[in-house]
Structures are given as structure tokens and as C-alpha cells.
């Protein structure tokens, strides 16, 4: 989706290091989400934010942190406390939180931790 | 919470044939069921969705059916083309919030020319 930019596309880190994944959107959407995708599994929600300066834990928030200082930006930090950080990370946005606004996804960041 | 199961995990069809992917859900309160298509190296894209007050919805070669009694819904693709090859995900949510949405594990569809 051209309106959501995730960078970088590939990221390599050594075990024990924190790493921050970028997600920027120009769709003027209120809600933003971070999902983790592992082979053979559905998307799992890490964190979400429905409004600036507010965010909530999803199903698998342990070892991750986020911030929402601007409407356009929702960076995800993968900390050294995340036991299995190697995965494909997807950022998504939605126009609002009423009546199931469709999710719009970025093209993802593939993180490899060795 | 909601649990969504998706079958099959892989599906191979000949160009021009139909493809059917099935999902079941556990929460009878679920009321919104989107389908996403994910091409290699890209994020998922919404291709069709259905709400619980409708039994079937069509969009050109794509259709989705919903059976609330049995708690299952299906994606039907007719006259398949090689560009339909991708991973397809179903999802369900019992609320108006996307944060309650649960996804199936995905189906890798291959359309052979």
C-alpha cells in the first residue's frame, strides 16, 4: 500500500540488541496496528493505537514497545526481552474504530536476529 | 476469545478452474469476516468482506459465503488466473474493533498455467 511505508525492508541484528522498526502513513488514519507473521500462522496482534499518545497491548506484546507521538508514525521497538524476535512484521492502519474499517497494510519488515 | 481455522493450507489448481478456501470460527458473536490476499514480499490486501447480516457477496470472480449456524465462511474464486497465485487469509471479529480480529493461518494458492 503506497500510503504506508515500513522501513527497512530487511533488518539484521545481533541477539541482545534492541531494534526499532519504522511505520509511517499518509492516509490520515486514526488507528494503527503492529502484527507479527510467522510461517504457517495467522497474523498476531502485538500493539495497537486508536489515537495519538495512546496505545494498547495486543495478544503478544511481551518483549515489544511502541510509541504514538504523531498521527503519522507508530514505531515498534523489539527489545532484547523478546525471546524469538526473528519474524516478518506488518504495520497496518484503519480509518477509524467504528464499524470495522478495513485494515490497510504496509509491505512489512523482515527482522532476522542471530 | 475468537479462534479461526482455515483449510486447506495449500491449494493447487489449473488455470480456469475454481478454488475454494474454507474457514471456521468459534465465537458466535463474530459479525465481520474479511478476506486478505498477500503476494510475495508484500503486505496483505483486502479483497472482499462480508457482515453477519448477509449470506453471500460477490465481486466479479470472487465470492464469499457465510453460514452463521455452522460458523463457517468460504472464499470462492472462479476462472482462476496465474495472478491469483498468493497466500489468502480469512479473519473474523466479534466487535467493531479491528483489535479483536483473529486471522486464519493462511492458504497458499497456486494457479498453474
Contacts between the chains, C-beta under 8 A, distances in Angstrom:
chain1	res1	chain2	res2	distance
A	1	B	43	6.5
A	1	B	45	7.3
A	4	B	43	7.6
A	6	B	43	8.0
A	31	B	98	6.7
A	33	B	98	6.7
A	33	B	99	7.3
A	40	B	9	7.1
A	40	B	105	5.9
A	40	B	106	7.5
A	41	B	105	5.5
A	41	B	106	7.9
A	42	B	4	6.9
A	42	B	6	7.6
A	42	B	89	6.4
A	42	B	91	7.7
A	42	B	102	7.1
A	42	B	103	3.3
A	42	B	104	5.3
A	42	B	105	5.0
A	42	B	106	6.5
A	43	B	44	7.5
A	43	B	89	7.0
A	43	B	103	4.5
A	44	B	103	7.8
A	45	B	99	6.3
A	45	B	101	7.7
A	48	B	98	7.5
A	48	B	99	4.8
A	56	B	99	6.9
A	58	B	99	6.6
A	90	B	43	5.5
A	90	B	44	7.4
A	92	B	43	7.5
A	92	B	98	7.9
A	94	B	98	5.4
A	97	B	96	7.1
A	97	B	97	5.6
A	97	B	98	7.4
A	98	B	96	5.9
A	99	B	96	5.5
A	100	B	32	4.4
A	100	B	34	7.9
A	100	B	49	7.8
A	100	B	51	7.8
A	100	B	93	6.8
A	100	B	96	5.7
A	100	B	98	6.9
A	101	B	98	7.2
A	102	B	34	6.6
A	102	B	46	4.7
A	102	B	49	6.8
A	103	B	34	7.6
A	103	B	36	7.9
A	103	B	44	7.8
A	103	B	46	6.9
A	103	B	98	5.8
A	103	B	101	7.8
A	104	B	46	7.9
A	105	B	36	7.9
A	105	B	43	3.1
A	105	B	44	5.1
A	105	B	45	7.0
A	106	B	43	5.2
A	107	B	41	7.0
A	107	B	42	5.1
A	107	B	43	5.0
A	108	B	41	7.9
A	108	B	42	7.5
A	108	B	43	5.5
